[in-house]
Amino acid sequence: MGATAMARDGANEAGLAVAELIRRARAAMDDFADADQARVDEAVTALAWSIYEPGRARELAELAVKDTGMGNVRDKITKNQRKTFGTLRDLMRVKTVGIIEEDQARGLVKYAKPVGVVAAICPSTNPAATPVNKAMMSLKGRNAVVIAPSPAGAEATLATVNHMRAELERIGLPPDLVQCLPLPVSKELTQALMEAADLIACTGSQDNVRRAYRSGTPAIGVGAGNVPVIVDASADLDEAARKICASKTFDNGTSCSSENSVVILDAIYEPALVALQRAGGWRASAAEKQRIESLLWIGGKLNRKVIARDADAVARVFGLPEAAEQCRFFMVEDEGIGPAYPFSSEKLSLVMTVYRARDFDHAADLVRRILDHQGRGHSCGIHTKDMNHARRLAETLDVVRVLVNQAHTFGNGGSFDNGLNFTLSMGCGTWAKNSISENLNWRHFINVTHLSTTIPEDKPSEEDLFGAYWSRYGR
């Protein structure tokens, strides 16, 4: 059999398998269609408890690390629980059944309706937390969801889905509201799911995001991360260093919101680096930087022996001194940005690039250039006491999120001390060819019917609308 025929047979088999999943999902939705808000909220809470329960939070964290070889168990437990708890808080505060808004002045009443079967494409970096996060949002809208795991994290994702299904059964709801593609996962299966679903929520590789948008199904994708953070002259250096360290080292740098570059103003450059060293950073020498570069990338691709690994293991791979094995992350100083300077890209590891800026204008320009190279639309941060500097970044940079005086990994996807929605999927706007410029949230999983009634006529005069234009330019 030729390669073309084999590919066609594979696609046909995938299509049949996915069709059965979709059929079961729609049947489950039919059973769930009349659920009131309280019952919907019970379903969402059941999904949250499926991973938040301490024993399962640890079990799934351990399985994720074993399955993918990335991150660490301690932080994945935190992620499984913190993200889930925050998302549950957000979802419990909103209405998604029946009338969700009434605007008497405009004669509008809005009704929430399901979007249908959601295809949730999930990454290897979060094979447990992301599936639950997307399933909670999906069921909040009375949808069903089919999870497409990354092949690298498929076992952990399947176990997660099985826990969600068991919790749904426990409260008397159809387990087929949450399903998983059969293992082994293939591109053919994922593609068939994207084409058959009613909505795609895609988090993961940019290849998957592009394929989602090409599928013909309405899709929500996310952009690549490569977060730069400014340490301003007015920053509390030890506080900034503490937050940068906590954020950079969380889950061994697997988050798309992890600091990849820190831009430090010249006036406080050396004291800031000393503060970062106090917080746990290793300042690489010029020779060590060359060695790190040669081992972090092999054949132009990130080295699997380094990405998302523990600091002591990374130090040994890089051949750093024994003292470096006691550090928590590794700093390389650089000046260049772009394809010829790999340290200016996302590193998915405990390696962080440090840039020296002459002044704030130069720092903002470095951040812009880093994002233009990789990560445009995603986010940046600043540690400062000067809010005018923070506002300038928000006014001038093409990013969805600018975080001020925050540990970026903990704040970017929602936090208990900022106003962003809890999520594991960050939309990056049209700058990254995404359809949303906010954190993925419940609003993206409902359709809205608008009941419109007449109101007193709201029609201004021609003079009201054209008067200023006529007076300036004539008729």
Summary of the structure (lengths in Angstrom):
residues: 475
radius of gyration: 24.3
end to end distance: 73.7
largest distance: 79.2
contacts: 1713
relative contact order: 0.13
helix: 51%
strand: 19%
